[in-house]
Amino acid sequence: MSILLDRTNRVLIQGATGQMGTFFVEDARKYGTKIVAGVSPGREGTTVGGDVPVFASVRTAREETGADSAIVFVPPAAVLGATIEAIEAGCRLVVATADELPVLDTIEIRAAARANGTAFVGPNSPGIISPGKAKLGFMPSFCYKEGNVGVISRSGSLSYEGSKRLTVAGIGQSTVIGIGGDPVKGTTAAEALELFHNDPETSAVLYLGEIGGSEEVFVAEYASRAGAKPVAALIVGQTAPPGKKMGHAAALIGSKAEGHQAKIAMLREAGVHIANGVGEVVSATRAALASHAKATAAA
Amino acid sequence: MMMLEHEGKQLLASAGVPVPRGKVIHAGSRWVEDIASGVTAFPVAVKAQVRSGGRGKQGGVRQVKVADELPRVVKALLDTAFGGDKPDAVLIEPWLGIERESYLSVAVDGRAEGYVVMYSPRGGVDIEEGPPPARYAVGAPWNFRVHEMRRVLQDIEPDYQWREKVIALAQRLVRIAAMHDCSTIEINPLAKLSDGALMAADAKVVRDEWAHFRNAEIHGMREAEKQRADTLLRDSLDMQHMYVRLDGDIGLISGGAGMTMAAMDMIAEHGGRPACFLDCSPGPTSTRGYRPAFAMLDGDPQVKVILVSVFGGGTQMQRVANAMKEVMAERKSKKPVVFRLDGTNVDQVPGIFEQFGAHNHARLEEAVSAAVRLAGRAA
C-alpha cells in the first residue's frame, strides 16, 4: 500500500495549459499517474497532452471524468481560489506545490480542507509520490523505487537527494510526501506519521527536517509512543545562524528549542535514529529498518 | 519582513490601538532643528529604530530628562550599531508612567494551524527568562472567541478589568494581522499606566512578504530592502534569489532551501566554511537567473571557490547546464567553480559540460570535498 496516493487516484490538473502543467501531464503520465482532466477557465473544450480534456471548472471535470484528486499549477495569487474550488467540489486529495503563498491563504485552505475531509498537501512542496504507482508533483522519477520506507520532507530538493540515496542503496519507499517549508502546512509531520503508522506496507519512516519551527516535536512524540514504527531523521541547518530566514519561511531559529542541537537531542531522546548529515541517511534508515525487523521477530 | 517600531506603531494606531504620541527623527537630515521644534515636554524616551531584537539590553532605549541633553543622546544612538546596523532614525516619545509591564503577542503558529495569542502578566526585556506565556491557539483568524481567551487568562491574570482590556486588544490584533498580512504582532511591554489605561509601549510587527501582490505597503518594504542592499546583491534579489551572508570562503550557489542547508552542513563536516546561503531556485533557471549570483560571489573578496549544487525536479538540469556554459564563457573571474548537478534530465549534462571542459560530480560528497580542497589551496 501507500498513503493518500496509489493507482486508483483519478487526477485533474488546475492550470493545465501553463508551462508547469504541460510538463507535468507528460512526466506524470509516463510514470503511470491517471490524468483524466485539465481545468483552465476559458480554455474548455481543448486538450492537453494530446487527449486529456480541459474543462472550465472542477465540478464539471469531476462530473465528466470521475476525477477525485487535484494538483494545482497556478500563480500564487490564484492558489487560494483554485484549491478551495477543488476542495469544495469534493476532491479527496488536493496538492498545491506553489511557493511564495501568503500564510493567511494557507490557513484558509487548511480550514476548508478540514471542514470537507480533504487531504491537502503543500504549499511550498514538490508534492507526493508513491513509487511504482503514481506521482502528484514534479520530483525526478528516477530517484524513487517501490518499497517499505515512508519519507516525510520539509524540503523538495532534500527529498530528491534523500530518496535517491535510499534507492541507490536498494531501499525502496512506500510514499514520499513533501509537507513543505512553510509554517502552516496542509499536511503536518504529525498527520503524515499517523498515515504511515496505519499503512501496513510501511515498516519505517525517514523524516527530513530543518531548523526552525516545532514540527520535530511531533516527530519525537510519535517516536516515543508505544508501538510506533521506527523513525530515522536528518535535520539540516547545523551551520545556520540564528535569527535568519534560510529560504523557507519556517526555517528560522527564533529560540533555542528551534536550533539544530535542541532538535537532535529531543529526537535522540525519543529513540529516533539520527543521520548526522545527508551522507548518513542510508545508514540511519537501515538502523530503523533493522529495529523494525527485530520488533516483528519478537512479536 | 520586520517593520521598524515607529512603522508598526503607526499601523496599530490606524486600527485604534493606543500608542504613545512620538516623533521620528531621521539621521542625516535637519535632525537638530527637528528635535528643537518637535520635542518640548520632558522626560522622554529616545529609542533606536532597528530591526534586530534585544535593543533594550544593548542600550538602544535611553531616558532624557532635559532638553539640553537630547541632541547628544540622539547623536550617540544614531552612531551606534545594533546587531551590525546603525539606525536610520530614532523615535522620541514621552516617558510613560508605567504601573505594570505585561506581554501580548499574536503570531502564526503551525501547531495552532493559524494564529496563536500569547500573554504574560509580566513583560519587559527579560520576558524570555521568565515562565512561558499563556497560549491561546486561535487557528484561523475568524475563530477568535472572547470567552475562550478569557478561560485561558482566568487563572494567570487576576485583575479582571485589565484582563478584559487585554482580551479586547488581542481580538483587535488578530483582526489587524489578518487584514494586513502580519505574521507577528508583538507588544512588549504592553504598559498599564498609572491611571489604569492600556498602551502599546513597543511594537514588533512582521509582515508576510509573499502578500506583496495584494499589499502596497509590503511591496514597498520589499523594494526598500533591495535598495538597502548593494548593487551586486540587488541584482541577485531581483531574480528572487534568497541570500544570507555567512563568514566562510566557499560561495554556494544552490537550489532548494533544504539542499542548500544540507550542502552547508556537509562543507563544515569536510572542514570547510560556507560563505553564504544562496538559494537560486525561485529565480529563472537560465543565464539571466544565474549571472547575478556569479557576479556577486565573484565580486566578494571573501569567496575563494564557488560550489554549484542543484538537485532539481521541476528545474531541468540540461537548462541549468546550458546556463552554466554561457555564464562561464562570459565570466572574467578566475575563481575555481565546482559543479554537482542532479535531477530531471541529468543524463544530458555531461554532453553539455564537455563543450566547455567542466566536470559534473556525481555525488555531493565529491563536489564538497573538491571545493574544500580548492579553498584550502587558495587561502
Boltz contact constraints between the chains, C-beta under 6 A:
constraints:
  - contact:
      token1: [A, 77]
      token2: [B, 213]
      max_distance: 6.0
  - contact:
      token1: [A, 100]
      token2: [B, 210]
      max_distance: 6.0
  - contact:
      token1: [A, 101]
      token2: [B, 210]
      max_distance: 6.0
  - contact:
      token1: [A, 102]
      token2: [B, 181]
      max_distance: 6.0
  - contact:
      token1: [A, 102]
      token2: [B, 208]
      max_distance: 6.0
  - contact:
      token1: [A, 102]
      token2: [B, 210]
      max_distance: 6.0
  - contact:
      token1: [A, 102]
      token2: [B, 211]
      max_distance: 6.0
  - contact:
      token1: [A, 103]
      token2: [B, 108]
      max_distance: 6.0
  - contact:
      token1: [A, 103]
      token2: [B, 208]
      max_distance: 6.0
  - contact:
      token1: [A, 104]
      token2: [B, 181]
      max_distance: 6.0
  - contact:
      token1: [A, 107]
      token2: [B, 114]
      max_distance: 6.0
  - contact:
      token1: [A, 107]
      token2: [B, 140]
      max_distance: 6.0
  - contact:
      token1: [A, 110]
      token2: [B, 113]
      max_distance: 6.0
  - contact:
      token1: [A, 111]
      token2: [B, 140]
      max_distance: 6.0
  - contact:
      token1: [A, 126]
      token2: [B, 313]
      max_distance: 6.0
  - contact:
      token1: [A, 138]
      token2: [B, 313]
      max_distance: 6.0
  - contact:
      token1: [A, 138]
      token2: [B, 314]
      max_distance: 6.0
  - contact:
      token1: [A, 139]
      token2: [B, 313]
      max_distance: 6.0
  - contact:
      token1: [A, 140]
      token2: [B, 313]
      max_distance: 6.0
  - contact:
      token1: [A, 140]
      token2: [B, 343]
      max_distance: 6.0
  - contact:
      token1: [A, 140]
      token2: [B, 344]
      max_distance: 6.0
  - contact:
      token1: [A, 155]
      token2: [B, 256]
      max_distance: 6.0
  - contact:
      token1: [A, 155]
      token2: [B, 257]
      max_distance: 6.0
  - contact:
      token1: [A, 155]
      token2: [B, 258]
      max_distance: 6.0
  - contact:
      token1: [A, 156]
      token2: [B, 256]
      max_distance: 6.0
  - contact:
      token1: [A, 157]
      token2: [B, 255]
      max_distance: 6.0
  - contact:
      token1: [A, 157]
      token2: [B, 256]
      max_distance: 6.0
  - contact:
      token1: [A, 157]
      token2: [B, 258]
      max_distance: 6.0
  - contact:
      token1: [A, 157]
      token2: [B, 259]
      max_distance: 6.0
  - contact:
      token1: [A, 157]
      token2: [B, 311]
      max_distance: 6.0
  - contact:
      token1: [A, 158]
      token2: [B, 258]
      max_distance: 6.0
  - contact:
      token1: [A, 158]
      token2: [B, 259]
      max_distance: 6.0
  - contact:
      token1: [A, 158]
      token2: [B, 262]
      max_distance: 6.0
  - contact:
      token1: [A, 160]
      token2: [B, 311]
      max_distance: 6.0
  - contact:
      token1: [A, 160]
      token2: [B, 313]
      max_distance: 6.0
  - contact:
      token1: [A, 161]
      token2: [B, 259]
      max_distance: 6.0
  - contact:
      token1: [A, 161]
      token2: [B, 311]
      max_distance: 6.0
  - contact:
      token1: [A, 181]
      token2: [B, 257]
      max_distance: 6.0
  - contact:
      token1: [A, 183]
      token2: [B, 108]
      max_distance: 6.0
  - contact:
      token1: [A, 183]
      token2: [B, 110]
      max_distance: 6.0
  - contact:
      token1: [A, 184]
      token2: [B, 110]
      max_distance: 6.0
  - contact:
      token1: [A, 213]
      token2: [B, 110]
      max_distance: 6.0
  - contact:
      token1: [A, 214]
      token2: [B, 111]
      max_distance: 6.0
  - contact:
      token1: [A, 236]
      token2: [B, 258]
      max_distance: 6.0
  - contact:
      token1: [A, 236]
      token2: [B, 261]
      max_distance: 6.0
  - contact:
      token1: [A, 236]
      token2: [B, 262]
      max_distance: 6.0
  - contact:
      token1: [A, 236]
      token2: [B, 265]
      max_distance: 6.0
  - contact:
      token1: [A, 237]
      token2: [B, 261]
      max_distance: 6.0
  - contact:
      token1: [A, 238]
      token2: [B, 265]
      max_distance: 6.0
  - contact:
      token1: [A, 239]
      token2: [B, 264]
      max_distance: 6.0
  - contact:
      token1: [A, 239]
      token2: [B, 265]
      max_distance: 6.0
  - contact:
      token1: [A, 239]
      token2: [B, 268]
      max_distance: 6.0
  - contact:
      token1: [A, 244]
      token2: [B, 244]
      max_distance: 6.0
  - contact:
      token1: [A, 246]
      token2: [B, 257]
      max_distance: 6.0
  - contact:
      token1: [A, 246]
      token2: [B, 261]
      max_distance: 6.0
  - contact:
      token1: [A, 246]
      token2: [B, 277]
      max_distance: 6.0
  - contact:
      token1: [A, 247]
      token2: [B, 242]
      max_distance: 6.0
  - contact:
      token1: [A, 247]
      token2: [B, 257]
      max_distance: 6.0
  - contact:
      token1: [A, 247]
      token2: [B, 279]
      max_distance: 6.0
  - contact:
      token1: [A, 248]
      token2: [B, 257]
      max_distance: 6.0
  - contact:
      token1: [A, 251]
      token2: [B, 257]
      max_distance: 6.0
  - contact:
      token1: [A, 277]
      token2: [B, 265]
      max_distance: 6.0
  - contact:
      token1: [A, 277]
      token2: [B, 266]
      max_distance: 6.0
  - contact:
      token1: [A, 277]
      token2: [B, 269]
      max_distance: 6.0
  - contact:
      token1: [A, 278]
      token2: [B, 262]
      max_distance: 6.0
